[in-house]
Amino acid sequence: MTNALEALLEKARKVQPSPEHREEQRRSFAYGNTHFENNRITREMVDEQAEKLAREKNERRD
């Protein structure tokens, strides 16, 4: 492994994703897995359901 690649891997190990980035990745994962099984699933559908779940979670906290 080159020194440059080792340095990049070390930096990557220390990266802490923002909550927004984690949510984006979660939705992308959900879309990829559901669309694989059912090609009628859209990113918009995943976003709508994620927003709905977030609202419901916030309502339970209040």
Helices and strands as residue ranges (DSSP letters): H 3-14, H 19-37, H 43-61
